[in-house]
Amino acid sequence: MAVTPGLSVKVGASSEPYFLRFHAPSNRISNNKAIVSNAVLSFSMVRSFKGVGAGKVRNNNPGSIAKTDRCHEAFAAQELVDLLRDSAARGLIREGKSVHGLLLKSSFGDEESVRLFNHVANMYAKCCSFVDAWRVFDEMPHRNVLSWTVMIVGSKNNGLFLDGFRFFYDMLVDGILPDEFVYSAVIQSCIGLGCIELGEAAHGQIVKRGFWDDVIVGTSLLSMYAKLHKSEASVRVFNAIAEHNQVSWGAMISGLSSNGLYLEAFQKFLAMIAQGFRPNMYTFSSVLKAVGKMRDDSKGREVHHCVMDYAMESNVVVGTSLIDMYSKCGCLSDARAVFDRNFYKSKVNNPWNAMISGYTQCGYWREALDLFVEMCQNDVRPDLYTYGGVFSANAALKWLYFGRQVHGMVVKSGNHTRVLSLNNAIVDAYFKCQSLEDARKVFDRMQERDMVSWTTLVSAYVQCYQAREALSIFSQMREQGFIPNQFTFSSVLVACASPSLLEYGRQVHGLICKAGLDDDNCIESSLTRMYAKSGNIIDAMEVFEKIVCPDVVSWTAIIYGYAQHGFPDKAVELIQKMEQSGVQLNSNISLSHLICL
């Protein structure tokens, strides 16, 4: 598809696109059906008035009557616009269709008709009936830049990004020049398509048309470059914007943070504050995420101070981000203080989830489960993320009875039993509680499985010393078309680490080579261990010598192999080589222990 340079449209926080908000209605519509009836009545009155006026026009000033007709037409049109806006905002397509039908039976001037049909198309697009929006657009005798904007934005919002580009191209062919909103919408379509080439082509036209320093277009452009991992281009666009606003600063900070440029995001945040811009909750969330990734609690406290200055600690998004940041920095007392001050009595589960997750990440599993119990006692509804953290903590504590109770809650809720990631967490928790029976029941009932599901089950049987069952599951997995990864292979190699399964282990080694994973550190250590424990010291040493930088696991595997099979002198020699390479033997493994083996 040929691409002409240029695009853009900004959607505001309101449910209605910014470009359609010409006149806000004086009060919100509470009952669409009643208003539709009122609109019918208004149209009847207008027609009646026009009829009376027409009968008396001989003896009155025609200009005055025409002016009055136009006023009534504008008033009636505005009523329809208000109805269409409300239908679009609330997704009431049936009421919107009623207004559309009323409009088709009415007569308006060209200018009002274009305006009204723009709102009709927007209503259908917002109600996820883009085919109807397209039909309305095609039947419009006259169009303006807003007509095209509605279709481009509607395409983007309905996930039809390529269609949005086609509308943009046709718009240019029709001789309609895009404005900043059109360019912004097309840039959003580039993000949806994940196509940097189209975005760069659009950027070229934006520069030619002189919109390169516009804050709306610039913000969309920098967001596109950031989301498509072109951070340097994103910064250049930001620096070219003539006058920044809160949104452009927030987009830049978010873009830097999402691309792993955490320090740069923090520095941009400080610059934003220094220039007098007030961060919104999403900007605070982005910078706190960056600080959490850096594990820098001093910078986190600096951001927290700004949060307090703007009295935003109790905001759910900001407060949850603070809890998460302090948890990642290992400052659980600070995280808990934020939670207790603002959210302990809250019925919103996000802060609870963040605090439970924080405890789990830092190894405070009992505290995580205690908080979960308090959450349930406070009638806060757990969700997928809550259960994920709880099963992780439960697996670490190996509390089988508690895990079964929580599993029962999941089943009763009925909302999460088909969620793949949660089912994987439940299987993992059961097997770590050494209840293979429960783990297998959950696995067998899963309607969907992925590599994590299979690898978890294989690992479960391996760790419970049921090697042959683990290998059987591995075979089933391959028969169902799943391609093992390095973690699956590592678990299978542990199962093969015995003389009776050496031949199977060789076959697995062949599969690993075909998959191109034989140089993976985890695989190399597992292969060394498998051959050494199977009594094949020669193959074990051959694999070990190919490892570029053997770690303590690899060294321990080969040393154990020689010690186990009657070569204590070689084991001692390898220990000395290991120490010379700078790798320290695990504190719980002694030289005498190895030799005695």
N, C-alpha and C positions, 0 to 999 in steps of 0.2 A: 504494500500500500504506500503510495506516495505521501510523504508527510510534509506539510507546509509549516514553516517555522512559527509556532506560537500557541499559547494556551493559558487558562486560569479561572478559578471560581472559589470563593471562600464561603464556607458554611458556618454560620454563627452558632452560638450555644443554644439558641432557640431551636425548636423543632422545625421552624420554617426557615428556608434559606434567606440569608440577609438581603439578597437582591430582590426578593419579593415583598419585603416588609416596607411598603410605601407608606401606608397609614395603619397604625395599630388600632384595632377596635376599642371603643371606649370601655367595654366590659366583656368578659369572656362569656361564651355561649354555653349554657348549661344543659340545654335540651334541644338537640338538633331537629327532631321531628316537629316540635312546636315552632321553631324558627323557620323551617321550610314552609309551614303553613302560613306564617306571618309574611314570608317572602311572596307567596302566591297572592296574598291579600294586597300587598304593596303593589305588585304588578297590575292587579285588577284596577286598583285606584289610579295608577298612572295611565292605563289605557282609557279608563272612564274620563279622567281629566282631559286627556288629549282629544277625546271625542267631543266633549263639551266645548273645548277651546276651538275646535275646528268649526263648530256650528256658529260661533260668534265672531270669527276672525274678520268678517267683512267690516264690522263696525269698531274694531279695536286695532291696536298697533301690532302688526304681525311680528315685528322684532321682539316686542316684549313677551308675546306668547311663546315664541321660539326659544327665548332665553329661559322661560319658566319650564318648558319641556325638557331642556337640557339639564336643568337643575334636578328635576324629578328623575331623569334617566341616570344621572350621576349617583343620586341617592340610592336608587334601586340597584345599580351596579355594585355599589359599595356593600350593600346588604349581601349580595351574592358572593362577593369577594370574602367577606367575613365568614360566611358559611363554608366556603371552600377551604379557607384557612383552617377552620376548626375541624373539618372532616379530615384534612391532611394530617393535622397535629395528633388527632386521636385515632387515626386509622379507620374511620367510619366510611367505608367505601359505598355502602348502600345509600346513606344519606347524601354522599357526594354525587352519586349517580342521579339522585332525585334532583339535585340542584342543576346538574348537567342537562337533564331532560327539560327542566324549566327554562334554562338558557336557550336551548335549541328552539323552543316555541316563542321566544321573545325576539325583539328587534332592537339592536343597539347600533350606534355609529361605529365606524371602523376602528377608531382609537379605543373605545370601551370594549369592543368585541375582542380585539387582540389581547387586551389586558385580562379579560375574563377567561378566555380560552387558555391563556398562559397558566392561570390558576387552576383550571380544570386539569390540564396536563400534569401540573405539579401534584395535584391531589392524587391522581392515579399512580404516579410514580412513587409517591410517599406511601401509598397503600399497597405497594408491591404488585401493582397491575400495570407493568410497564408497556405491555402490548396495547392496552387501552390508551395510555398516554401517547404512544406512538401514532395510534389511529387518529386521535384528536389533532396532533401536530400535523399529520399529513393532510387533514381536511381543512386546515386553517387557510382561508383565502389570503390573508395578510399575516406577516410575521415581523417581529423586531428582534433586536439582540437578546432580549429576555426570553423569547421563545426558544432560541437556540440554547441559551444558557440552561433553561429548565431541562432540556433533553440531554445535554451533556452531563449535568449534575445528576439527573435521574439515572442515566446509564451507569455512572460511577457508583451511585448508592445502591444500585441493584446488581452490582458485580459485573456489569456488561461493559468492561473497560474499552474493549476494541470498538464497540458500537459508539462509545463516546467519542473516540477519535474520528470515526466516520462522520458523525454529526459535525464535528469541528471542521473537517475537510469540506463537507458540503456547504457549511456556513461561509467559508472563504470563497468557494465557487460562486455562491449567490451574491457575493460582493458585500457581505456584512462584516464589518471590522470588529474583531473581538475586543472586549474590555478586560479590565483586571480580573473580574470574576470568572470570565470564560477561561482565561489563561490559568487561573488557579485550579479550576475544575479539571482541565486537561492534564495539568501536572499531577493531580491526584490519581488520574487514570494511569499515568506512567508508573506511579508507585504500585497500583493494583496489578499492572502487567509485569512489574519487576523488570522493566525494559529501560536501561539507562540510555540506549541509543535514541529512542523516541524522546526521552526527556531532554537530551542534549539538543536534538533538533528543535524542540519547542523553545528551549532556552535561547537558541539562535534567533528565532523570530521575535521573542520577547525583547532582546537587545535591539533588533532592527526597528521595532515599533516604539522604542523609548520607554518601555515599562521596567527596565532592568533595576531601577532604584526604588520602585514602588514597594511599599511595605507588605501589602497583601500578596503580590506576586512573589516578592523576594522570600517571604516566609514559606510559601508553598515550595519554592525551588530549593531552599536550604533543607527543608524537611525531606524532599525527594532524594537529594544527594546523601543525606544522613542515613535514610532508610535503605538506600541502595549501596551503602558502605563506601561512599566517596566523601570522606570527612573533610579533606582539604578543599574540595570544591564547595562544600557546604559553608566552610568558614569564609571563603572568598565572596560568596553570595551575601553572607551576613554583613561583611565589611562594606559591601557596595550599597547597602540599603541607606537611603538618604536620612530618613527619620524612623528610628526604631520605636516599637511599642512593647507592651507587656508580652504579647503573643510571640513576637519575633525573638525576644530574649529567651522566653521559655522553650521555643522550638530549638534554638541553638544549644541550650544546656541539655535538653533531652537527647538531641542528636549526638552530642559528644559523649554523654553517659552511655547511651545504647551501643556506641562503637568502641567502648572500652577505654576512652580517653577521660579517665576519671578525674585526674588532677586538673586537666584543662576545663572540665565541666565545673569544678569547684571554683577555679579562678574566674570563669565567666560569670558565675553566680555573684562573686564578690564585686565584679565590675558592674553588674546590673544594679546591685544595691547602692554602689557608690554614685551611680548616675541618677539615683532617685526613683527607680522603678520598683513597684511593689510586686513581689512574686506571688503567683497564685498557688493553689494547693498542688497542682501538677508540677510546677517548677520546683517547689520544695521536695516533692516526692522524687523527682529526677536527681536532684543534687544529693539528697540523703542516700539514695541508692548508690551513687558514685562514691560517697564517703564510706559507706558500708563495705563496698568492694575493696577500698584501700585499707580497711581495718584501722582507720585513723580516728580515734575517739576525740582527739583535740579539735580536729576540723569539724567533727560531728557536733561538738558542744558549741562551736562558733555558729553553725547553722541553727542549732537549737535556740541559741540566744536571739537570733533573728525571728524565729518562729514565735517566741515569747513576746517580742516587740510588737508583732502584728496580731497577737492574741489568737493564734491559730493552732495551738497545741491540742485543743479539744476537737478540731476537725478530724473526721474519721480517716481521711486519706493521709493527712499530714501526721497525725498521731500514730497511725499504723506504721508509717514509714520510719518514724522516730524509734519505735519499738524494734523494728527490724534492723535498723542501723546500729543501735546500741547492742543488740544481740550478736550481730556479726562482728562487732568490735570486742566482744567478750565482756561487755559491761551490763550484766544481767540485772544488777540492782538498779541501774538507771532506767533500763527498759521497763522493769516492773514498777518503778516509781511513776513513769509516764502512764502506764496502764492503770494503776490504782487511782491516780488523780482524775483520770478522764473517762475510763471505759469499764470499770469493774461492774457498774450497774447498767451498762449499755446492753441493749438487745441485739446490736449489730455484731456479727460474728468475726469480722475482719481483724479487729484488734486482739480478740481472744486467740484466733488462729496464729497471729504473728507471735504472741507471747508463748503459746504452746510450741511453736516451731523453734523459737529462740532457745527454750529450755532443752529441746531435743537436740539441736545442733551443738549445744555446749555440753552435752552429756548429762544433763540434769533430768533424767528420764522420770524419776518418781515425781518430781515437781510438775513435770508436764502432765502426767496422768492425774495428779491431784487437782491441777487447774481445770482439766477436762471435766472432772466430777463436779467442780464448782460451777462450771459453765452450764452443765445440764441442770443443776439445782437452781440456777438463775433463769431457767427456761430460755436459754439462748440456743437456737437451733444449729447443730453441727452441719457442716457441709463436706464436700469432697476433700478439701484441704485440711479440715479439722481431723477427719478420720485418717488421712495420710500420715500426719504427725503423730497421732495417737498410736497407730499400729507400728510405726517406727520405734517409738519409745517402748511399747509393749514387747516388741521383739528383743530389744536390748535387755529388758528386765526378765524376759522369759516367764511372764505371768500368763499361763495358759487359761486359767479360769476367767481372768479379767478380759483377755482377748476374745474369748467366746461370748462374753456379755456384750462387748462392743460390736462384734460381728452380728449378734442378734439385733442390735439397734439398727445396723445398716440394712439388714433384711427387712425389718419392720418399716423402715422409712420408704422402701420401695424405689427410691430415686437413684440410688447409686449402685445397685447390684449389677448393672451392666457396664459400669465404668471400668475399662481395662486396667488403668493404672492402680485403681483401688483394689481390684481383685488380685493384682500382682502383689500389692503390699500385704494383703491378708494371707496369701499363700506363703510369703516370706516370713510373716510373723508366726504362723503355725509351725513351719518347719524349724524355726529358731527356738520355738518352745518344745521342739522334739516330738511334735504330734504329726507324723507323716500322714496318718489316716485323715485328719482334718484338712491338711494341706492338699491331699490328693482329691478329696471330695470337692473342694472349692475349684480346683483346677479342672476336674472333669465336667463341672457344671458351667464353666465359662463358655459363653457363646462366641467370644472372640479371644484370640491369643496372639501374642507377638513373641519376638526373640527373648524379651525379658521373662515372659511367662515360662517358656521352655527352659531357659537357662536356670531360672530359680528352682524349678522342679528337679532338674538334673543335679544341681548343687545340693539340694535337700537330701536326695538319696545318697550322694557321695559322702556328705558329712555324717550321715547316719550309718555309714559303712555297708551300704547295700549297693555294691559296685555293679553287679550284673543288672539289677533293675534300672540303675542310672544309664547304663549303656543301651538297654532296651528302649528307654524313653528317648535317648539321643537318636536311635535309629528311626523311631516313629516321627520325630521332629523332621528329619531329613526326608522321609517319605512324603510328608505333607508340604514339601517345597520350601522349608525354611533353611536359609544358609547360615551355618554356625558362625559366630564371631569369636574374637580372641578369648572372651570370658567363658563362652560355652566350651571351647576347645580346652581351656585350662582346667575346667572342672572334669571333663572327660579324661584328660591325661592323669589326673589324680586317681580316678577310678581304675585306670589301667596300670597303676604302680604296684604290680605284683607279678611274680614269675609266671603264674598261670594265665595272665592276660597280656603278656608281652607282645604276642603276635597281633592282637587287636590294637595294641598301642602303636605298633609299626604302621598299621593301616591308617590310623588316625593321623600319624605323622605325615603320611602321604597326602591325605586330604588337606592338611595344614599347608604343605608346600604348594599344592595346586591353588589354594586360596591366596597365596602370597603373604601368609602371616608368619612364616618361619623365622623372620628377623624381629618379631615383636618381643620386647623384653619379658613380658609376662609369659608368653609361650615358650621362650627359650629356657626360662627357669623351670617351668613345668615339665618340659621335655627332659632336661637334665635330671630332675627328680624322678621322673617316671623310669628312665633307663637305669639310673643308679639303684632305685629300690627293687627293680626287677632283676638285678644282678648282672646287668650288661654294662660293666664299667667302661669298656672301650667306646661304645656308642655315646655313653653319658659324657665322657671326656671330649669326644669329637664335637658334640653339640656345645659343650661349655667353652671350648677353645674358639668357637666362632662368635661368641658374645663379645661385642665391642667394649662395653663397660659393665662387667658383671657386678651386680649388687650383692648385698649380704644374703639374700635368698638364694641366689645362684651359687655363691661360694658355699653356703651351708649345705645345699643339696649335694654338691660333688664331694665335699668333705665327709658328709654322712655316708655317702656311697662307698667310699674307700674304707672308712672305719668299720662299716657294717660287714663288709665282705673280706675282712682279714688283711687289710693293708694299712695298719696304723702309722707306719713310717711315712707313707705317701700322704696320709691325712695330715700329719704334723707339718710336712713340707708345704702342703697347700695352705695351711693356716698361716705359716710364715709369709708366703707369697701374698696372701690376702692382706695381712697387716702392713706389708711393704707398699701395697697399692693404696693404702689409706682407708680401707674398709675395716670396721671394727666388728668383731664377733659379738653376736647377741649376748647380753649379760647373763641370760639363763642357760647358756651353753658353755660348758667348761671343757678344757682340753682333755682332762682325765675322763670326762664323760664320753667324748668322741673315741678315745683310744680303747676304752672298755667295751665299746660296741663291737 
